Amino acid sequence: MGVHNVLKWLSPLVRPMLNAPSARRLESAVNIADLRLAARQRAHRMVFDYLDAGADDEITLRRNKDAYSSLELHPRVLAGLKPPLDLSARFMRSECALPFFVSPTAGSKMFHADGEQGVARAAAKHGVMYSLSTMGTSAPAEVAAAIPPKHPKLFQLYVWKDRALVRDMLRQAMDNGFDALALTVDLTWYGNRERDVRNGFTVPPAYTLRQIADAVRAPAWSWDFLANEEYAYAAVKLAAEGRERRRRESLAAGKTHDEEAFPMDRRAQVAFIRDAFDPSFDWDDAEWLVNEWGDRGPVALKGVLTPEDARLAVERGFDAVWVSNHGGRQLETSPAAIDVLPNIRDALGGVRKWAIAKDAEEAALRRGASIDAAAAAAAATSGGKKRKAGGGGGDDDDDDD
């Protein structure tokens, strides 16, 4: 019996007391920067740095934020606008109440016990599209059960060598009502995130003396970790269980089983996934994925930074181009998405609705004015890091405004 099965009964009493300082910080927060500081004070160090860090010297990470500082807004006056203003937008053929949506980001339960379900409920509450990462700590079925059936949902998929694993992931998304897909192509191997190396970051966490010492300094986060089941990459776990079940059924029927063995241990699964990223994946493989998804809904190519790749994406059948440098976490010295967006817009003929800038996950969109600037550059916008900072600060999903 895991310790969480005992501690969870004490959570109604203990958790409010441990979260009281976090609640006060959230109550006094006035901007995204304040939420970031609240998350830093509540979270385990390795968890916060995983969310906050970039690759190498973090030049691209800083560039993402600084790019907006150099932009100017030139307003037209006397436009005759009358409240309430219509802030709605259309993303991936779905109507949203606000001009941004929730980006797919890995491991939400690392930051808050409600995880992806809590974020999805907040997205549904405010009428914006929710996006689930393949490396989420909640499975597609869990997210689908947390929100209304028809609420727009996008599933994000990585490039992996194991095509059967890719099909398993796609099937989970299809079976649970996800109506849009994004293929991430800027992570064919892990970026050199030095803060993770220094902190000894692992999923699930390793129980070293250093990690224990940092856990003591983050009592609210540590209680959530101990009082809940150990987090893992949920969709991957389900895929592994399905593969093991098929292996046993084949053996019982006296048939051969051709699928590669998939480890059942959670730490071994993480190592397996790291090795499964496929640098040899090319445009033909990308087109194969589009065909696998079929007519379920629109498909975006995520991680585009050049006009040439944007045009190729459209030629190969993608419905959307997602302009992103992966939050500055992959290729160091990549350009900021907002800087390359105008050229990509022009290459696609200036079609606004299919130019999506994932700048908020790149720690850039910390003000509403930044969303205005991105919209003026002919982009829709999405939010990843700032959303997690709010959850990491200790708020519950029902209060996520």
Disulfide bonds with the S-S distance in Angstrom:
none
